[in-house]
């Protein structure tokens, strides 16, 4: 009679315990003992060093670090500045973001503009994508208000 398999997602702690068991008894035996799929146990054993060195929360389902890396330096400071502007109910523009990036690292901005065919336009698009990625929406132009007569 086969034992029921465990759930499909596993915490980092479960993966670490599995890796330690694999080092003692091997992939096949560890998978059989724990009731985990052999392919999962095998892939975790290949990630053994990263799993055992993991510093994040042990209840996490994945190792951190997935996702796109930000292109320019000081993104956290720029996003904080953007939030401050919005919190003060002031207008946040692409030019203001570019100015902030320029004050953070003017050398990077100059290199970025010179390395792109469209130059400043590419920098504007980069800042707009940054704003969108962090939940800032651009204001749509409005037509003149009609008077009710």
C-alpha positions as CSV (number, residue, x, y, z in Angstrom):
1,X,0.0,0.0,0.0
2,X,1.4,3.4,-1.0
3,X,1.6,6.2,1.5
4,X,-0.1,9.5,0.5
5,X,2.2,12.1,-0.9
6,X,2.7,15.4,0.9
7,X,1.4,18.7,-0.4
8,X,2.9,20.2,-3.5
9,X,4.6,23.2,-1.9
10,X,7.2,22.8,0.8
11,X,8.8,25.3,3.2
12,X,12.5,26.0,3.2
13,X,12.8,24.1,6.5
14,X,11.3,21.0,5.0
15,X,13.7,21.3,2.0
16,X,16.7,21.7,4.4
17,X,15.7,18.6,6.4
18,X,15.3,16.7,3.2
19,X,18.8,17.8,1.9
20,X,20.4,16.7,5.2
21,X,18.7,13.3,4.9
22,X,19.8,13.0,1.3
23,X,23.4,13.5,2.4
24,X,23.0,10.6,4.7
25,X,20.9,8.0,2.8
26,X,20.6,9.2,-0.8
27,X,17.9,10.7,-3.0
28,X,15.8,7.5,-3.6
29,X,15.7,6.5,0.1
30,X,15.0,10.1,1.3
31,X,12.1,10.4,-1.1
32,X,10.7,7.1,0.1
33,X,11.1,7.9,3.8
34,X,9.5,11.4,3.6
35,X,6.9,10.6,0.9
36,X,8.1,13.4,-1.4
37,X,8.4,13.1,-5.1
38,X,11.8,11.9,-6.1
39,X,12.2,14.6,-8.7
40,X,11.6,17.3,-6.0
41,X,14.1,15.7,-3.7
42,X,16.7,15.4,-6.5
43,X,16.3,19.1,-7.4
44,X,16.6,20.2,-3.8
45,X,19.8,18.1,-3.4
46,X,21.2,20.0,-6.4
47,X,20.4,23.3,-4.6
48,X,21.8,22.0,-1.3
49,X,24.3,24.7,-0.7
50,X,21.8,27.5,-1.4
51,X,19.2,25.9,0.8
52,X,21.5,25.3,3.7
53,X,22.9,28.9,3.5
54,X,19.4,30.4,3.3
55,X,19.1,33.4,5.7
56,X,15.4,34.4,5.1
57,X,12.2,33.2,6.9
58,X,12.1,29.4,7.2
59,X,8.4,29.3,6.3
60,X,9.2,30.8,2.9
61,X,8.3,28.5,0.0
62,X,11.1,29.7,-2.3
63,X,14.6,31.0,-2.1
64,X,14.5,34.8,-2.5
65,X,16.1,36.6,-5.3
66,X,13.6,35.9,-8.1
67,X,12.5,38.7,-10.3
68,X,14.0,41.4,-12.4
69,X,16.9,43.3,-11.0
70,X,16.6,47.1,-11.0
71,X,18.7,48.8,-13.7
72,X,19.8,51.9,-11.8
73,X,21.2,52.6,-8.4
74,X,19.3,54.0,-5.4
75,X,15.8,52.6,-6.4
76,X,14.7,52.4,-2.8
77,X,15.5,56.0,-2.2
78,X,13.8,57.1,-5.4
79,X,10.6,55.1,-4.6
80,X,10.6,56.6,-1.1
81,X,10.9,60.1,-2.6
82,X,8.0,59.3,-5.0
83,X,5.9,58.2,-2.1
84,X,6.7,61.4,-0.2
85,X,5.7,63.5,-3.1
86,X,2.4,61.7,-3.4
87,X,1.8,61.8,0.4
88,X,2.2,65.5,0.3
89,X,-0.4,65.5,-2.5
90,X,2.0,67.1,-5.0
91,X,2.3,66.3,-8.7
92,X,4.7,63.5,-9.5
93,X,6.2,63.8,-13.0
94,X,8.7,61.8,-15.0
95,X,11.0,64.9,-15.0
96,X,10.9,65.0,-11.2
97,X,11.9,61.3,-11.1
98,X,14.7,62.0,-13.6
99,X,15.9,64.9,-11.5
100,X,16.0,62.6,-8.4
101,X,17.9,59.9,-10.3
102,X,20.3,62.6,-11.5
103,X,21.0,63.8,-7.9
104,X,21.5,60.2,-6.8
105,X,24.0,59.2,-9.5
106,X,24.7,61.7,-12.3
107,X,27.5,59.6,-13.8
108,X,25.1,56.6,-14.2
109,X,22.5,58.9,-15.9
110,X,25.1,60.3,-18.3
111,X,26.3,56.8,-19.2
112,X,22.8,55.5,-19.7
113,X,21.8,58.4,-22.0
114,X,24.9,58.1,-24.1
115,X,24.5,54.3,-24.4
116,X,21.0,54.5,-25.8
117,X,20.0,55.4,-29.3
118,X,17.0,57.5,-28.1
119,X,18.9,59.0,-25.1
120,X,16.7,61.0,-22.8
121,X,13.5,59.4,-24.2
122,X,14.8,55.9,-23.1
123,X,15.5,57.4,-19.6
124,X,11.9,58.8,-19.5
125,X,10.5,55.4,-20.4
126,X,12.7,53.7,-17.8
127,X,11.4,56.0,-15.1
128,X,7.8,55.5,-16.2
129,X,8.2,51.7,-16.1
130,X,9.7,52.1,-12.6
131,X,6.7,54.1,-11.5
132,X,4.3,51.6,-12.9
133,X,6.2,48.7,-11.3
134,X,5.8,50.3,-7.9
135,X,2.1,51.1,-8.2
136,X,2.2,54.7,-9.4
137,X,-0.2,55.5,-12.2
138,X,0.0,58.4,-14.6
139,X,-2.7,60.9,-14.7
140,X,-4.7,60.9,-17.9
141,X,-5.2,64.2,-19.5
142,X,-8.8,65.5,-19.0
143,X,-10.9,67.6,-21.3
144,X,-12.3,70.9,-20.2
145,X,-15.3,70.5,-17.9
146,X,-18.7,71.2,-19.4
147,X,-20.9,73.7,-17.6
148,X,-24.4,72.4,-16.8
149,X,-27.0,74.9,-18.1
